[in-house]
Amino acid sequence: MSDVGFSVDYVTLGDLAQRLADLRGEFERGEGAIEPLLGAVGDDHLRAKLRDFATNWGDKKDQITEQLDSVAGFAKAAADVYRQTDEGLRDGYTRQPPGASGSPSPSSSSSSSSSSPAGGR
């Protein structure tokens, strides 16, 4: 197993969250979309079937839009957390305190030799 880890494109994940939210908006606008079609259909039986479909669709549409909201929220939250983690790690590597690389700083090595009991005697 040579690869230990994974990579997340949080920009793309954030874009997915936005597309899901946009899709929800399309579902919201869909209720009135059948009216022009009903006006164009001449057959009463077909018009009744289309109205039935629209009514049944309206019942299920609410469930679908709730799920779209939920999934979009999860995708946005995940993108935000991955981005914050990535930025935090980057900032941690670029702002290491002096001497954090493992080698003592010049001021700490000179002060430790002068304050040792053996060095003063």
N, C-alpha and C positions, 0 to 999 in steps of 0.2 A: 504494500500500500504506500505509494509514493506521495500522494496528495493528502494532506491532513488539513482540511478547512474548506471554506467555500467563499464565494464572492457574490455580493448582492449589488445590483445596479439600482441604488435607491432613487435615482432620478426617473428611471423607467418605471419603478414601482409606484412612485408618486404620480407619474403620468397615467398609469393604470387606474389609480384611485380617482383621478379627475375624469377619465373616460367613463368609469362606472357611474359617477355622479351625473355626468351628462346624459348617460343612457336613462337614468332615472327620470330626468327631465323630459326625455322623449316619451316615456310611459305616461307621464302626467298630462302631456299634450294630446295623447292618443284618444281620449274619450270623445271628443267632437269630430274626430277624423271620419267616422262612419256616416255622418249626416249627408255630405255631398254624394256619397255612394248610394245611399238610400234614395235620394232624389233622382239618381240616374237609372235606377232599377225599375223596370216597368211591371214586373211580375209580383203580385201581392204575396204569394207564398215565399218567394225568395227574399222579399223585404222582411217578412216575419222571421225567417231563419237568420237573417243578418242581425236583426234586433235581438234575437235570442242569444246569438253569439256574442254581441256587444255586451249584453247583460252578464252573461257568464264570465266573459273576459274581465269585466269590471270587478267582479268578486275576486278573481285570481290575481288581478293586477295589483291590488293592495298588498297581497302577500309577497309578490315579486318585488315591488318597490321597497318594501321593508327589508327584504333580503339584500337588495342592491345597496341600500343605505348602510347596512351592517358590513357587507364585504368591502365597500368603498372606505368605510371608517377603519377597518382592520388594515387595509392596504396602506392608507395614509399614515396610520400610527406606526406600522412596521417601517415604512420609508423614513419617517422622522427619527425613529430610534436608531436605525442603521446609520443614517446620516450623522446624528449626534455622536454615536459611538466612533465612527470613522474620524470625525473632526476632533473628538476628544483624544483619540490615540495619536493623531497627527500632531496636535498641540502638545501632547505629553512628550513626544520625541523631539520636538523642536525647542521646547523650553525646559531642558533639563538643568537642574541647579549646578553650580560649579562643583567639580569633583565627583559628579554622579557617574562618570564613566569608569570609575574604579581606581583611578590614579589620584593620589592626594594632591591638593592644591599647594602651591609653594608656601603660603602663609600658615597652613595647618601643619606642615612638616617642620617648619622652623620653630613654631611655638611649642610643639610637642617635645622637641629635643631640649629646649631651654627650661621647660618646666618639669622635666623628669628628675627624680631624686639623684640618680646616678650622674647625670650631666652637671649638676651643681657642685659636686664634691670633688 
